[in-house]
Amino acid sequence: MNKLAVLDNPRLAQAFIDYMASRHIDIKMMPESEGCFALWLMDSQHVVEAEAELKHFLAEPHNSKYQAASWHVVDSRTAKFSDFFLNLILMFKERARPFTLMVMFSCIAVFTLQLFGWSQSVFNLFHFPAYAEQKFEVWRFFSHALLHFSAVHIVFNLLWWWQLGGEVEQKLGAGKLVQIFLLSALFSGLGQFWVEGANFGGLSGVVYALVGYIWFSGWLAPERGLVMAKPLIGFMLIWLVIGFAQPFMAIANTAHLVGLLSGCLLAVIDVKWLKKSETSQ
């Protein structure tokens, strides 16, 4: 790195940086003392050209060519941002399917109501049946999966749901994802309620069921096209163990474990049924 100059006008310095970028020469602006900014040349092989161009720039900083270079760089950055945003939308749409989206939007709607003052009312309506008179309120056996209690909680769960649920729905159809959702929400809820009562919520039991289902499906029947990278499986298993090991965080560990086991078991049943059907044909 070579220090080319120290300027007290960052907008002027940026104009020179943009102009040199149009010539494929990388210059960085770094703060100096008392509101001044240093221009640093990143590659010393361009030092002669950079110093010569800087001399011309300082003599005539408002030349139209410098302004044109700045507009070109801004257009390029805007185009890159637009491409990034477009790719993000396309990536989202690639995984998103009707039931995947329906659950995501339901979780977001419920969380929004909680944020705007209806937290207790929403919890009272959606929590797992805790009293004898609630056992006939069938929705409660599943609606607890839509409850989330922090931004980190819902973001973490929805990202995994979008990734894993979207893959299952894409490869096996909405019916299979609905089945996994209902069964894992039911059994993970029952397990968590049996251990700690009804004060829980979240999609993570279902997410762990998807981890187990994709893991065992990829292991037992890779031809189904469901694959989950081993490091991701390892991460989720380690997080499960950490949840049981620490006493401080309010984590529905039993729901995670039962969800994982239910997903694994469902994958085994599906694969055996599939192979039995193929044998009988």
Summary of the structure (lengths in Angstrom):
residues: 281
radius of gyration: 28.0
end to end distance: 71.1
largest distance: 86.5
contacts: 847
relative contact order: 0.08
helix: 75%
strand: 6%
